[in-house]
Amino acid sequence: MAIIITDECINCGACEPECPNTAIYEASDDWKYSDGTSLKGDLVLTNGKTVNADDAQEPISDEVYYISPDKCTECKGFHDEPQCAAVCPVDCCVPDENHVETEKELLQKQQFLHQQ
């Protein structure tokens, strides 16, 4: 499953540079599928959703840092554990029960995001 940042976040920003998928954004910032990935132009995501990788997406939170669940792979394919949770000083990076994925699905998403 993806990771979510709870409202206990103190907006310290420690998590953002740790994300290998560039899935973490500052509150109120737009995000793009192309940020930090190899995705470009029109594409179909692993969940079947059709998007343009370069189009700005609406912020998920306007109060605290947030994680795009479409880009979060729990660091599978990069690290043994989610790096955002490892560096968070207030333990507000937790599993997102609304975005449950298997390890296989997370690895497929990681490969999709970083196609060579």
TAMONOR-V576634 format. One line per field, one symbol per residue. psi: psi as a letter, one per 40 degrees, with the letter a starting at -180 (. if undefined). burial: 1 if it has 24 or more other C-alpha atoms within 12 Angstrom, else 0. A space follows every 50 residues. Layout:
psi = ???
burial = ???
This chain:
psi = iiiihieehefdedddeeheefehiihehiiideheiehiahihideehh ihdehhiiidiediiihhdeehefehedieihddddeheefehihheegh iidddddddddddfi.
burial = 11111100101011110111111111100111111110100000100000 00100000011001111111111111100001111001000111100000 1000111011111100
